[in-house]
Amino acid sequence: MLDEQDFRLKCEDAMTALFKSLATASDEHDFEADFNNGTLTVEFDSPRAKFVVSPQTPVRQVWVSAHSRSFKLDWVADRSAFVLTETGQSLAELIGAHVSEQLGETVSLS
């Protein structure tokens, strides 16, 4: 398990990269992304929805709330990414899939 400082650094890097990708994608698609106080939000107007990505330091996970579900991602050193164990999706892949589903169009976050 990562120590607290290492988790915070990896989490900050992953969420900053995700925010930059979302900000770029939001120029072409109908949603807004915000990264404030360590929590990233993605908001949609039509249909109205909000996704939340937040670090959970005590358990060293990144939690995602999207489409009335919660997802818990763990750090996978071999991939240098936070990954959803059940699907093998990285944080960016998971968010990209849910943003695409919400909008009904493919949104790439790479």
C-alpha positions as CSV (number, residue, x, y, z in Angstrom):
1,M,0.0,0.0,0.0
2,L,1.2,3.5,-0.8
3,D,2.2,5.7,2.1
4,E,0.0,8.8,2.6
5,Q,2.4,11.3,1.0
6,D,3.0,9.1,-2.1
7,F,-0.8,8.5,-2.4
8,R,-1.4,12.3,-2.3
9,L,1.2,13.0,-4.9
10,K,0.0,10.2,-7.3
11,C,-3.6,11.3,-6.8
12,E,-2.8,15.0,-7.4
13,D,-1.0,14.1,-10.6
14,A,-3.7,11.7,-11.9
15,M,-6.5,14.2,-11.1
16,T,-4.7,17.2,-12.6
17,A,-4.1,15.2,-15.8
18,L,-7.7,14.1,-15.9
19,F,-8.9,17.7,-15.3
20,K,-6.7,19.0,-18.2
21,S,-8.2,16.3,-20.5
22,L,-11.7,17.1,-19.4
23,A,-11.2,20.8,-19.9
24,T,-9.9,20.3,-23.4
25,A,-12.8,17.9,-24.2
26,S,-15.4,20.4,-22.8
27,D,-14.4,22.9,-25.5
28,E,-16.0,20.5,-28.0
29,H,-18.7,18.8,-25.9
30,D,-21.5,20.1,-23.6
31,F,-20.2,19.8,-20.1
32,E,-18.1,21.7,-17.5
33,A,-15.3,20.4,-15.4
34,D,-14.0,21.9,-12.2
35,F,-11.1,20.9,-9.9
36,N,-11.2,22.5,-6.5
37,N,-9.8,21.5,-3.1
38,G,-8.7,18.1,-4.4
39,T,-12.1,17.2,-5.8
40,L,-13.0,17.1,-9.4
41,T,-16.5,17.6,-10.7
42,V,-18.1,17.1,-14.1
43,E,-21.4,18.8,-14.6
44,F,-23.9,18.4,-17.5
45,D,-26.9,20.6,-18.3
46,S,-28.9,18.3,-20.5
47,P,-29.8,15.9,-19.1
48,R,-28.8,17.3,-15.7
49,A,-26.1,15.3,-14.0
50,K,-23.0,15.6,-11.9
51,F,-20.0,13.3,-11.5
52,V,-17.6,13.6,-8.6
53,V,-14.1,12.3,-8.4
54,S,-12.4,12.5,-5.0
55,P,-9.4,11.0,-3.2
56,Q,-10.0,8.9,-0.1
57,T,-6.7,9.1,1.7
58,P,-7.5,6.7,4.6
59,V,-8.1,3.8,2.2
60,R,-5.7,5.0,-0.5
61,Q,-8.3,5.0,-3.2
62,V,-9.9,7.4,-5.7
63,W,-13.7,7.3,-5.5
64,V,-15.9,8.2,-8.5
65,S,-19.6,8.9,-8.3
66,A,-21.3,8.7,-11.7
67,H,-24.7,7.6,-12.9
68,S,-26.0,6.9,-9.4
69,R,-23.1,4.4,-8.8
70,S,-19.9,4.6,-7.0
71,F,-16.6,3.2,-8.2
72,K,-13.4,2.7,-6.1
73,L,-10.1,2.7,-7.9
74,D,-6.8,1.4,-6.5
75,W,-3.3,2.4,-7.5
76,V,-1.7,-0.2,-9.8
77,A,2.0,0.4,-10.0
78,D,2.5,-1.7,-13.1
79,R,0.2,0.7,-15.0
80,S,1.2,3.8,-13.0
81,A,-2.5,4.6,-12.8
82,F,-5.6,4.4,-10.5
83,V,-7.6,1.4,-11.9
84,L,-11.1,0.0,-11.3
85,T,-10.2,-3.7,-10.5
86,E,-13.6,-5.0,-11.8
87,T,-13.1,-3.7,-15.4
88,G,-9.4,-2.9,-15.6
89,Q,-10.3,0.7,-16.6
90,S,-8.0,3.5,-15.6
91,L,-9.4,6.6,-14.0
92,A,-9.4,8.5,-17.4
93,E,-10.9,5.5,-19.2
94,L,-13.7,5.2,-16.6
95,I,-14.6,8.9,-16.7
96,G,-14.3,9.0,-20.5
97,A,-16.8,6.1,-20.8
98,H,-19.3,7.7,-18.4
99,V,-19.0,11.2,-20.0
100,S,-19.6,9.5,-23.4
101,E,-22.6,7.6,-22.0
102,Q,-24.0,10.8,-20.5
103,L,-23.7,12.8,-23.7
104,G,-24.6,9.9,-26.1
105,E,-21.4,10.6,-28.1
106,T,-17.8,9.4,-27.9
107,V,-15.6,11.7,-25.8
108,S,-11.9,10.9,-25.8
109,L,-9.8,11.9,-22.8
110,S,-6.4,10.9,-24.1
